[in-house]
Amino acid sequence: MEEKNFLVLAQNRKFLPYYGESQKKWEEPFFFIQAADTQYGMHASYKLKNLDLGWEEEIAWSKQLVKDINAMYPKPKFLVVCGDLTDAFPDSHPDLRKRQVKDFKKVFAGLDIPLVCVCGNHDVGNTPTPSTVAGYKKDFGDDYFSFWCGGVFFIVLNSQFYEDASKTAALAAEQEIWLEEQLEIVRNENPQHAVVFQHIPWFISFPEEDKEYFNMEYGLRMEMLERFHSAGIRYIFCGHYHRNAGGFYKDMEQVITSAVGVQLGDTHHGYRLVRVLENRLVHQYFALGTAPTHVHLPSRKPMLPPAAAAAASPARPVWSFTSTATGEVTPTRKPSLAL
């Protein structure tokens, strides 16, 4: 698949495949896939200590992820990758990053469903700058945005602003103003569920734990957890830790999903299948190549077996986009004979 076929879907703080009034209505359960830390180049930089050895391993792991998802029935609503899409820092290794981004786009252009990109510290730098944030937005779309999907409200954050905004104070302040507007939507519109995606988790196992590299500063952590919880957020999905972990703040669950790429523990390369049910989210981690191809969901509507569904609807919808006379980009769907 060619890099040019990769679609940048997060624009104007919206996620183009899913926005509009129709998505605010809950109709039936669905599922999505959450992954993290594809991090093209980490095997060479971290494991082998040689930046010149490429990222063929990460390409292979990502191809397996795409293969797994494309084989699923019914289709997930979307795949979200919670940060560190590539490994090379944009400020110190811009040329290497450019090559990694190109290969990431080649692989994920083959995905049959929309891709939600979340920025991580390796995507914008440990100390992001206006330039590194702009570079990320050029490659992958907005660094923070929100969208409705099937009656559920999703908020995507740039967590690096909470870790170090010393060079991006104005950008971080803009995200805070915007975030409060999104939390007001949760308070006022009462979505079926309200979910946050970000890269760095607030805590690893317990909200009261000490600060370390993989979590947030304690005071800010407790402030933000209460802010989310009081607004109605009940699930936060993260990456960054390269291991599975997580816990609860009151009745709000934070889920940390291990990497598609390099592991820092004994977890297998993998991703999380998240079933969105009427009264809760149920999730399970699968190693690459082991997830079910037929995903069971309780539904009001009778589900046809895959062969019958193919006969009834042979054309698979694929996202494409058109520009209006006002310059706005709007999603359209075009048929593909591939199923």
Short mmCIF file of the C-alpha atoms (twelve columns), coordinates in Angstrom:
data_MODEL
# 
_entry.id   MODEL 
# 
loop_
_atom_site.group_PDB 
_atom_site.id 
_atom_site.type_symbol 
_atom_site.label_atom_id 
_atom_site.label_alt_id 
_atom_site.label_comp_id 
_atom_site.label_asym_id 
_atom_site.label_seq_id 
_atom_site.Cartn_x 
_atom_site.Cartn_y 
_atom_site.Cartn_z 
_atom_site.pdbx_PDB_model_num 
ATOM 1   C CA . MET A 1   0.000   0.000   0.000  1 
ATOM 2   C CA . GLU A 2   1.271   3.494   -0.828 1 
ATOM 3   C CA . GLU A 3   1.906   6.241   1.719  1 
ATOM 4   C CA . LYS A 4   -0.356  8.568   -0.289 1 
ATOM 5   C CA . ASN A 5   -3.331  6.320   0.523  1 
ATOM 6   C CA . PHE A 6   -3.002  7.068   4.234  1 
ATOM 7   C CA . LEU A 7   -5.875  9.311   5.330  1 
ATOM 8   C CA . VAL A 8   -5.360  12.117  7.859  1 
ATOM 9   C CA . LEU A 9   -8.723  11.936  9.614  1 
ATOM 10  C CA . ALA A 10  -8.447  14.353  12.565 1 
ATOM 11  C CA . GLN A 11  -9.077  17.884  11.353 1 
ATOM 12  C CA . ASN A 12  -10.556 21.002  12.954 1 
ATOM 13  C CA . ARG A 13  -10.753 19.148  16.284 1 
ATOM 14  C CA . LYS A 14  -13.075 16.584  14.678 1 
ATOM 15  C CA . PHE A 15  -12.611 13.015  13.562 1 
ATOM 16  C CA . LEU A 16  -13.989 13.028  10.045 1 
ATOM 17  C CA . PRO A 17  -15.472 9.516   9.804  1 
ATOM 18  C CA . TYR A 18  -17.593 10.090  12.912 1 
ATOM 19  C CA . TYR A 19  -19.189 13.438  13.562 1 
ATOM 20  C CA . GLY A 20  -22.632 14.908  13.298 1 
ATOM 21  C CA . GLU A 21  -25.897 14.522  15.130 1 
ATOM 22  C CA . SER A 22  -26.572 10.996  13.892 1 
ATOM 23  C CA . GLN A 23  -23.579 9.621   15.838 1 
ATOM 24  C CA . LYS A 24  -24.932 10.896  19.166 1 
ATOM 25  C CA . LYS A 25  -27.657 8.261   19.311 1 
ATOM 26  C CA . TRP A 26  -27.060 4.924   21.008 1 
ATOM 27  C CA . GLU A 27  -28.448 2.079   18.904 1 
ATOM 28  C CA . GLU A 28  -26.616 -1.115  19.739 1 
ATOM 29  C CA . PRO A 29  -23.325 -2.496  21.083 1 
ATOM 30  C CA . PHE A 30  -20.182 -2.194  18.995 1 
ATOM 31  C CA . PHE A 31  -16.464 -2.670  19.459 1 
ATOM 32  C CA . PHE A 32  -13.199 -0.933  18.686 1 
ATOM 33  C CA . ILE A 33  -9.539  -1.884  18.845 1 
ATOM 34  C CA . GLN A 34  -7.085  -0.066  21.090 1 
ATOM 35  C CA . ALA A 35  -3.356  -0.384  20.490 1 
ATOM 36  C CA . ALA A 36  -0.302  1.587   21.551 1 
ATOM 37  C CA . ASP A 37  3.384   2.148   20.880 1 
ATOM 38  C CA . THR A 38  3.867   0.802   17.388 1 
ATOM 39  C CA . GLN A 39  7.047   2.890   17.747 1 
ATOM 40  C CA . TYR A 40  8.864   2.187   14.505 1 
ATOM 41  C CA . GLY A 41  12.590  2.047   15.263 1 
ATOM 42  C CA . MET A 42  12.542  1.245   18.988 1 
ATOM 43  C CA . HIS A 43  13.837  -2.289  18.541 1 
ATOM 44  C CA . ALA A 44  16.977  -0.895  16.910 1 
ATOM 45  C CA . SER A 45  17.392  2.144   19.173 1 
ATOM 46  C CA . TYR A 46  16.503  0.577   22.522 1 
ATOM 47  C CA . LYS A 47  17.194  -3.137  22.176 1 
ATOM 48  C CA . LEU A 48  20.092  -3.146  19.690 1 
ATOM 49  C CA . LYS A 49  21.469  0.349   20.480 1 
ATOM 50  C CA . ASN A 50  21.971  1.055   16.792 1 
ATOM 51  C CA . LEU A 51  19.764  3.561   14.975 1 
ATOM 52  C CA . ASP A 52  20.974  2.357   11.582 1 
ATOM 53  C CA . LEU A 53  19.422  -1.122  11.814 1 
ATOM 54  C CA . GLY A 54  15.964  -0.117  10.624 1 
ATOM 55  C CA . TRP A 55  12.525  -1.140  11.838 1 
ATOM 56  C CA . GLU A 56  11.590  -4.264  9.938  1 
ATOM 57  C CA . GLU A 57  10.397  -5.869  13.175 1 
ATOM 58  C CA . GLU A 58  7.935   -3.055  13.847 1 
ATOM 59  C CA . ILE A 59  6.698   -3.199  10.257 1 
ATOM 60  C CA . ALA A 60  6.051   -6.936  10.618 1 
ATOM 61  C CA . TRP A 61  4.229   -6.506  13.945 1 
ATOM 62  C CA . SER A 62  2.084   -3.703  12.519 1 
ATOM 63  C CA . LYS A 63  1.249   -5.714  9.400  1 
ATOM 64  C CA . GLN A 64  0.017   -8.513  11.633 1 
ATOM 65  C CA . LEU A 65  -2.131  -6.014  13.552 1 
ATOM 66  C CA . VAL A 66  -3.686  -4.759  10.312 1 
ATOM 67  C CA . LYS A 67  -4.207  -8.332  9.106  1 
ATOM 68  C CA . ASP A 68  -5.928  -9.299  12.349 1 
ATOM 69  C CA . ILE A 69  -8.282  -6.314  12.283 1 
ATOM 70  C CA . ASN A 70  -9.166  -6.640  8.601  1 
ATOM 71  C CA . ALA A 71  -10.189 -10.266 9.209  1 
ATOM 72  C CA . MET A 72  -12.665 -9.396  11.984 1 
ATOM 73  C CA . TYR A 73  -16.423 -9.717  11.592 1 
ATOM 74  C CA . PRO A 74  -18.258 -7.521  12.158 1 
ATOM 75  C CA . LYS A 75  -15.784 -4.718  11.541 1 
ATOM 76  C CA . PRO A 76  -14.574 -2.685  14.524 1 
ATOM 77  C CA . LYS A 77  -15.724 0.941   14.440 1 
ATOM 78  C CA . PHE A 78  -12.102 2.118   14.505 1 
ATOM 79  C CA . LEU A 79  -8.551  1.384   15.597 1 
ATOM 80  C CA . VAL A 80  -6.972  3.827   18.049 1 
ATOM 81  C CA . VAL A 81  -3.179  3.812   18.529 1 
ATOM 82  C CA . CYS A 82  -2.474  5.549   21.828 1 
ATOM 83  C CA . GLY A 83  0.773   7.277   21.036 1 
ATOM 84  C CA . ASP A 84  4.390   6.740   20.039 1 
ATOM 85  C CA . LEU A 85  3.574   5.855   16.478 1 
ATOM 86  C CA . THR A 86  7.275   6.114   15.648 1 
ATOM 87  C CA . ASP A 87  10.426  6.206   17.770 1 
ATOM 88  C CA . ALA A 88  12.760  8.907   16.403 1 
ATOM 89  C CA . PHE A 89  12.308  12.241  18.164 1 
ATOM 90  C CA . PRO A 90  11.309  15.049  15.803 1 
ATOM 91  C CA . ASP A 91  13.761  17.546  17.282 1 
ATOM 92  C CA . SER A 92  16.895  15.368  17.422 1 
ATOM 93  C CA . HIS A 93  16.397  12.937  14.492 1 
ATOM 94  C CA . PRO A 94  13.997  14.594  12.034 1 
ATOM 95  C CA . ASP A 95  15.253  12.755  8.946  1 
ATOM 96  C CA . LEU A 96  15.030  9.361   10.618 1 
ATOM 97  C CA . ARG A 97  11.564  10.196  11.886 1 
ATOM 98  C CA . LYS A 98  10.464  11.142  8.374  1 
ATOM 99  C CA . ARG A 99  11.421  7.697   7.082  1 
ATOM 100 C CA . GLN A 100 9.690   5.959   9.986  1 
ATOM 101 C CA . VAL A 101 6.507   7.977   9.441  1 
ATOM 102 C CA . LYS A 102 6.548   7.077   5.755  1 
ATOM 103 C CA . ASP A 103 6.700   3.362   6.533  1 
ATOM 104 C CA . PHE A 104 4.033   3.655   9.239  1 
ATOM 105 C CA . LYS A 105 1.695   5.255   6.714  1 
ATOM 106 C CA . LYS A 106 2.420   2.577   4.106  1 
ATOM 107 C CA . VAL A 107 1.382   -0.175  6.511  1 
ATOM 108 C CA . PHE A 108 -1.688  1.495   8.002  1 
ATOM 109 C CA . ALA A 109 -2.966  2.682   4.629  1 
ATOM 110 C CA . GLY A 110 -4.013  -0.965  4.274  1 
ATOM 111 C CA . LEU A 111 -6.366  -0.789  7.263  1 
ATOM 112 C CA . ASP A 112 -10.035 -1.331  6.351  1 
ATOM 113 C CA . ILE A 113 -11.394 0.851   9.183  1 
ATOM 114 C CA . PRO A 114 -10.700 4.426   10.371 1 
ATOM 115 C CA . LEU A 115 -7.475  4.995   12.311 1 
ATOM 116 C CA . VAL A 116 -7.466  7.287   15.367 1 
ATOM 117 C CA . CYS A 117 -3.934  8.575   15.975 1 
ATOM 118 C CA . VAL A 118 -2.981  9.775   19.472 1 
ATOM 119 C CA . CYS A 119 0.283   11.639  19.911 1 
ATOM 120 C CA . GLY A 120 2.920   10.418  22.361 1 
ATOM 121 C CA . ASN A 121 6.183   11.793  23.683 1 
ATOM 122 C CA . HIS A 122 8.158   10.289  20.802 1 
ATOM 123 C CA . ASP A 123 5.765   11.891  18.323 1 
ATOM 124 C CA . VAL A 124 6.126   15.491  19.577 1 
ATOM 125 C CA . GLY A 125 9.239   15.254  21.793 1 
ATOM 126 C CA . ASN A 126 9.676   14.938  25.548 1 
ATOM 127 C CA . THR A 127 9.640   18.732  25.620 1 
ATOM 128 C CA . PRO A 128 7.360   19.577  22.711 1 
ATOM 129 C CA . THR A 129 7.708   22.814  20.807 1 
ATOM 130 C CA . PRO A 130 5.273   24.612  18.503 1 
ATOM 131 C CA . SER A 131 7.346   23.259  15.624 1 
ATOM 132 C CA . THR A 132 7.208   19.601  16.710 1 
ATOM 133 C CA . VAL A 133 3.468   19.813  17.375 1 
ATOM 134 C CA . ALA A 134 2.947   21.377  13.939 1 
ATOM 135 C CA . GLY A 135 5.003   18.580  12.371 1 
ATOM 136 C CA . TYR A 136 2.867   15.946  14.052 1 
ATOM 137 C CA . LYS A 137 -0.340  17.641  12.903 1 
ATOM 138 C CA . LYS A 138 0.951   17.754  9.330  1 
ATOM 139 C CA . ASP A 139 1.683   14.028  9.372  1 
ATOM 140 C CA . PHE A 140 -1.199  12.641  11.429 1 
ATOM 141 C CA . GLY A 141 -3.795  15.352  12.009 1 
ATOM 142 C CA . ASP A 142 -4.854  17.174  15.147 1 
ATOM 143 C CA . ASP A 143 -3.035  16.397  18.387 1 
ATOM 144 C CA . TYR A 144 -6.304  16.632  20.325 1 
ATOM 145 C CA . PHE A 145 -9.904  16.285  19.186 1 
ATOM 146 C CA . SER A 146 -13.211 14.659  20.066 1 
ATOM 147 C CA . PHE A 147 -15.897 12.665  18.320 1 
ATOM 148 C CA . TRP A 148 -19.179 10.846  18.807 1 
ATOM 149 C CA . CYS A 149 -19.512 7.255   17.672 1 
ATOM 150 C CA . GLY A 150 -22.634 5.182   18.214 1 
ATOM 151 C CA . GLY A 151 -23.827 7.266   21.162 1 
ATOM 152 C CA . VAL A 152 -20.430 7.304   22.892 1 
ATOM 153 C CA . PHE A 153 -18.325 10.445  23.283 1 
ATOM 154 C CA . PHE A 154 -14.557 10.083  22.814 1 
ATOM 155 C CA . ILE A 155 -11.947 12.677  23.812 1 
ATOM 156 C CA . VAL A 156 -8.393  12.440  22.447 1 
ATOM 157 C CA . LEU A 157 -5.715  14.374  24.366 1 
ATOM 158 C CA . ASN A 158 -2.113  15.472  23.868 1 
ATOM 159 C CA . SER A 159 -0.796  14.141  27.193 1 
ATOM 160 C CA . GLN A 160 2.681   15.588  26.660 1 
ATOM 161 C CA . PHE A 161 1.317   19.027  27.540 1 
ATOM 162 C CA . TYR A 162 0.735   17.666  31.065 1 
ATOM 163 C CA . GLU A 163 4.232   16.213  31.290 1 
ATOM 164 C CA . ASP A 164 6.229   19.201  30.011 1 
ATOM 165 C CA . ALA A 165 4.675   22.297  28.473 1 
ATOM 166 C CA . SER A 166 7.648   24.552  29.198 1 
ATOM 167 C CA . LYS A 167 7.958   25.466  25.503 1 
ATOM 168 C CA . THR A 168 4.279   25.154  24.580 1 
ATOM 169 C CA . ALA A 169 2.468   27.052  27.335 1 
ATOM 170 C CA . ALA A 170 0.084   28.770  24.926 1 
ATOM 171 C CA . LEU A 171 -0.758  25.518  23.108 1 
ATOM 172 C CA . ALA A 172 -1.303  23.702  26.402 1 
ATOM 173 C CA . ALA A 173 -3.609  26.490  27.598 1 
ATOM 174 C CA . GLU A 174 -5.626  26.185  24.386 1 
ATOM 175 C CA . GLN A 175 -6.067  22.462  24.988 1 
ATOM 176 C CA . GLU A 176 -7.278  23.154  28.542 1 
ATOM 177 C CA . ILE A 177 -9.919  25.606  27.350 1 
ATOM 178 C CA . TRP A 178 -11.014 23.144  24.683 1 
ATOM 179 C CA . LEU A 179 -11.026 20.235  27.166 1 
ATOM 180 C CA . GLU A 180 -13.355 22.075  29.514 1 
ATOM 181 C CA . GLU A 181 -15.722 22.595  26.583 1 
ATOM 182 C CA . GLN A 182 -15.659 18.848  25.895 1 
ATOM 183 C CA . LEU A 183 -16.308 17.997  29.539 1 
ATOM 184 C CA . GLU A 184 -19.259 20.365  29.445 1 
ATOM 185 C CA . ILE A 185 -20.609 18.327  26.523 1 
ATOM 186 C CA . VAL A 186 -20.357 15.207  28.692 1 
ATOM 187 C CA . ARG A 187 -22.193 16.947  31.541 1 
ATOM 188 C CA . ASN A 188 -24.947 18.373  29.371 1 
ATOM 189 C CA . GLU A 189 -25.535 15.760  26.676 1 
ATOM 190 C CA . ASN A 190 -25.247 12.611  28.795 1 
ATOM 191 C CA . PRO A 191 -23.583 10.218  26.329 1 
ATOM 192 C CA . GLN A 192 -24.026 6.485   26.777 1 
ATOM 193 C CA . HIS A 193 -20.355 6.390   27.790 1 
ATOM 194 C CA . ALA A 194 -17.603 9.009   27.886 1 
ATOM 195 C CA . VAL A 195 -14.058 7.836   27.110 1 
ATOM 196 C CA . VAL A 196 -10.619 9.485   27.024 1 
ATOM 197 C CA . PHE A 197 -7.674  8.371   24.873 1 
ATOM 198 C CA . GLN A 198 -4.161  9.590   25.725 1 
ATOM 199 C CA . HIS A 199 -0.588  8.339   25.683 1 
ATOM 200 C CA . ILE A 200 0.879   8.813   29.168 1 
ATOM 201 C CA . PRO A 201 -1.236  7.299   31.954 1 
ATOM 202 C CA . TRP A 202 -2.044  9.299   35.074 1 
ATOM 203 C CA . PHE A 203 -0.962  6.341   37.220 1 
ATOM 204 C CA . ILE A 204 0.292   2.798   36.658 1 
ATOM 205 C CA . SER A 205 -1.543  0.804   39.323 1 
ATOM 206 C CA . PHE A 206 -2.862  3.158   42.025 1 
ATOM 207 C CA . PRO A 207 -3.808  6.853   41.965 1 
ATOM 208 C CA . GLU A 208 -1.780  7.440   45.144 1 
ATOM 209 C CA . GLU A 209 1.492   6.000   43.807 1 
ATOM 210 C CA . ASP A 210 4.705   8.043   43.593 1 
ATOM 211 C CA . LYS A 211 5.741   9.905   40.479 1 
ATOM 212 C CA . GLU A 212 7.972   7.994   38.059 1 
ATOM 213 C CA . TYR A 213 8.823   8.144   34.352 1 
ATOM 214 C CA . PHE A 214 5.681   6.331   33.224 1 
ATOM 215 C CA . ASN A 215 3.051   8.332   35.139 1 
ATOM 216 C CA . MET A 216 2.065   11.936  35.880 1 
ATOM 217 C CA . GLU A 217 2.976   14.263  38.742 1 
ATOM 218 C CA . TYR A 218 0.856   13.496  41.793 1 
ATOM 219 C CA . GLY A 219 -0.861  16.832  42.351 1 
ATOM 220 C CA . LEU A 220 -1.813  17.293  38.711 1 
ATOM 221 C CA . ARG A 221 -2.815  13.625  38.520 1 
ATOM 222 C CA . MET A 222 -5.310  13.833  41.359 1 
ATOM 223 C CA . GLU A 223 -6.708  17.123  40.081 1 
ATOM 224 C CA . MET A 224 -7.280  15.763  36.582 1 
ATOM 225 C CA . LEU A 225 -8.689  12.419  37.728 1 
ATOM 226 C CA . GLU A 226 -11.289 14.210  39.822 1 
ATOM 227 C CA . ARG A 227 -12.001 16.627  36.999 1 
ATOM 228 C CA . PHE A 228 -12.658 13.757  34.598 1 
ATOM 229 C CA . HIS A 229 -14.680 11.750  37.088 1 
ATOM 230 C CA . SER A 230 -16.892 14.614  38.203 1 
ATOM 231 C CA . ALA A 231 -17.698 15.410  34.557 1 
ATOM 232 C CA . GLY A 232 -18.814 11.842  33.843 1 
ATOM 233 C CA . ILE A 233 -15.764 10.206  32.254 1 
ATOM 234 C CA . ARG A 234 -15.612 6.552   33.261 1 
ATOM 235 C CA . TYR A 235 -12.857 5.108   31.045 1 
ATOM 236 C CA . ILE A 236 -9.351  6.318   30.147 1 
ATOM 237 C CA . PHE A 237 -7.238  4.277   27.710 1 
ATOM 238 C CA . CYS A 238 -3.460  4.833   27.555 1 
ATOM 239 C CA . GLY A 239 -0.190  3.367   26.332 1 
ATOM 240 C CA . HIS A 240 3.428   4.415   27.093 1 
ATOM 241 C CA . TYR A 241 4.167   1.672   29.649 1 
ATOM 242 C CA . HIS A 242 4.904   -1.122  27.127 1 
ATOM 243 C CA . ARG A 243 3.170   -3.493  29.548 1 
ATOM 244 C CA . ASN A 244 -0.438  -4.070  30.551 1 
ATOM 245 C CA . ALA A 245 -1.512  -2.301  33.717 1 
ATOM 246 C CA . GLY A 246 -4.136  0.034   35.095 1 
ATOM 247 C CA . GLY A 247 -6.570  0.538   37.927 1 
ATOM 248 C CA . PHE A 248 -9.424  2.668   39.220 1 
ATOM 249 C CA . TYR A 249 -10.021 6.154   40.542 1 
ATOM 250 C CA . LYS A 250 -13.355 5.757   42.328 1 
ATOM 251 C CA . ASP A 251 -15.459 3.998   39.636 1 
ATOM 252 C CA . MET A 252 -13.466 5.406   36.689 1 
ATOM 253 C CA . GLU A 253 -11.215 2.819   35.067 1 
ATOM 254 C CA . GLN A 254 -7.830  3.625   33.572 1 
ATOM 255 C CA . VAL A 255 -6.600  0.963   31.137 1 
ATOM 256 C CA . ILE A 256 -2.946  0.756   30.070 1 
ATOM 257 C CA . THR A 257 -2.367  -1.366  26.988 1 
ATOM 258 C CA . SER A 258 0.982   -2.887  26.135 1 
ATOM 259 C CA . ALA A 259 2.795   -2.232  22.897 1 
ATOM 260 C CA . VAL A 260 2.340   -3.510  19.402 1 
ATOM 261 C CA . GLY A 261 6.077   -2.886  19.259 1 
ATOM 262 C CA . VAL A 262 8.869   -3.535  21.753 1 
ATOM 263 C CA . GLN A 263 7.841   -4.993  25.114 1 
ATOM 264 C CA . LEU A 264 9.405   -3.911  28.403 1 
ATOM 265 C CA . GLY A 265 7.903   -6.810  30.331 1 
ATOM 266 C CA . ASP A 266 6.806   -10.343 29.587 1 
ATOM 267 C CA . THR A 267 3.650   -9.416  27.656 1 
ATOM 268 C CA . HIS A 268 3.342   -10.501 24.039 1 
ATOM 269 C CA . HIS A 269 3.059   -7.919  21.254 1 
ATOM 270 C CA . GLY A 270 -0.640  -7.206  20.969 1 
ATOM 271 C CA . TYR A 271 -3.663  -4.982  21.303 1 
ATOM 272 C CA . ARG A 272 -6.960  -4.673  23.136 1 
ATOM 273 C CA . LEU A 273 -10.429 -5.522  21.853 1 
ATOM 274 C CA . VAL A 274 -12.980 -3.258  23.551 1 
ATOM 275 C CA . ARG A 275 -16.656 -4.200  23.462 1 
ATOM 276 C CA . VAL A 276 -18.924 -1.202  24.054 1 
ATOM 277 C CA . LEU A 277 -22.065 -2.526  25.722 1 
ATOM 278 C CA . GLU A 278 -25.110 -0.599  26.849 1 
ATOM 279 C CA . ASN A 279 -24.043 -0.317  30.493 1 
ATOM 280 C CA . ARG A 280 -20.281 -0.893  30.445 1 
ATOM 281 C CA . LEU A 281 -17.115 -1.387  28.376 1 
ATOM 282 C CA . VAL A 282 -15.556 -4.857  28.415 1 
ATOM 283 C CA . HIS A 283 -12.010 -5.267  27.166 1 
ATOM 284 C CA . GLN A 284 -9.500  -8.051  26.600 1 
ATOM 285 C CA . TYR A 285 -5.875  -8.025  25.477 1 
ATOM 286 C CA . PHE A 286 -4.837  -10.344 22.658 1 
ATOM 287 C CA . ALA A 287 -1.382  -11.230 21.393 1 
ATOM 288 C CA . LEU A 288 -0.899  -10.561 17.696 1 
ATOM 289 C CA . GLY A 289 -2.451  -13.305 15.612 1 
ATOM 290 C CA . THR A 290 -4.640  -14.711 18.408 1 
ATOM 291 C CA . ALA A 291 -7.783  -12.542 18.457 1 
ATOM 292 C CA . PRO A 292 -11.107 -13.969 17.271 1 
ATOM 293 C CA . THR A 293 -12.167 -13.252 13.711 1 
ATOM 294 C CA . HIS A 294 -15.861 -13.393 14.647 1 
ATOM 295 C CA . VAL A 295 -16.571 -11.004 17.523 1 
ATOM 296 C CA . HIS A 296 -19.773 -11.692 19.425 1 
ATOM 297 C CA . LEU A 297 -21.863 -8.695  20.418 1 
ATOM 298 C CA . PRO A 298 -25.298 -8.708  22.032 1 
ATOM 299 C CA . SER A 299 -27.565 -6.953  19.567 1 
ATOM 300 C CA . ARG A 300 -31.177 -6.160  18.865 1 
ATOM 301 C CA . LYS A 301 -30.534 -6.962  15.224 1 
ATOM 302 C CA . PRO A 302 -29.977 -10.527 14.000 1 
ATOM 303 C CA . MET A 303 -26.394 -10.968 12.819 1 
ATOM 304 C CA . LEU A 304 -25.851 -12.750 9.542  1 
ATOM 305 C CA . PRO A 305 -22.945 -15.188 9.286  1 
ATOM 306 C CA . PRO A 306 -19.968 -13.701 7.385  1 
ATOM 307 C CA . ALA A 307 -20.728 -15.518 4.109  1 
ATOM 308 C CA . ALA A 308 -24.366 -14.429 4.129  1 
ATOM 309 C CA . ALA A 309 -23.389 -10.874 5.033  1 
ATOM 310 C CA . ALA A 310 -20.986 -10.787 2.091  1 
ATOM 311 C CA . ALA A 311 -23.696 -11.961 -0.282 1 
ATOM 312 C CA . ALA A 312 -26.177 -9.431  1.065  1 
ATOM 313 C CA . SER A 313 -23.711 -6.530  0.939  1 
ATOM 314 C CA . PRO A 314 -20.729 -7.293  -1.312 1 
ATOM 315 C CA . ALA A 315 -19.331 -3.763  -1.325 1 
ATOM 316 C CA . ARG A 316 -17.126 -2.771  1.627  1 
ATOM 317 C CA . PRO A 317 -17.333 0.935   2.520  1 
ATOM 318 C CA . VAL A 318 -14.044 2.777   2.389  1 
ATOM 319 C CA . TRP A 319 -13.522 6.335   3.607  1 
ATOM 320 C CA . SER A 320 -12.771 9.078   1.129  1 
ATOM 321 C CA . PHE A 321 -13.120 12.831  1.376  1 
ATOM 322 C CA . THR A 322 -14.376 15.709  -0.709 1 
ATOM 323 C CA . SER A 323 -13.877 19.441  -0.336 1 
ATOM 324 C CA . THR A 324 -16.863 21.771  -0.359 1 
ATOM 325 C CA . ALA A 325 -16.957 25.208  -1.920 1 
ATOM 326 C CA . THR A 326 -16.196 26.705  1.501  1 
ATOM 327 C CA . GLY A 327 -13.049 24.636  1.817  1 
ATOM 328 C CA . GLU A 328 -14.405 22.273  4.461  1 
ATOM 329 C CA . VAL A 329 -13.373 18.644  4.138  1 
ATOM 330 C CA . THR A 330 -16.270 16.204  4.482  1 
ATOM 331 C CA . PRO A 331 -16.253 12.403  4.658  1 
ATOM 332 C CA . THR A 332 -17.879 10.365  1.940  1 
ATOM 333 C CA . ARG A 333 -17.933 6.645   1.366  1 
ATOM 334 C CA . LYS A 334 -16.981 4.861   -1.801 1 
ATOM 335 C CA . PRO A 335 -17.591 1.169   -2.514 1 
ATOM 336 C CA . SER A 336 -14.820 -1.347  -2.733 1 
ATOM 337 C CA . LEU A 337 -15.425 -4.836  -4.071 1 
ATOM 338 C CA . ALA A 338 -12.922 -6.245  -1.599 1 
ATOM 339 C CA . LEU A 339 -14.522 -7.590  1.573  1 
# 
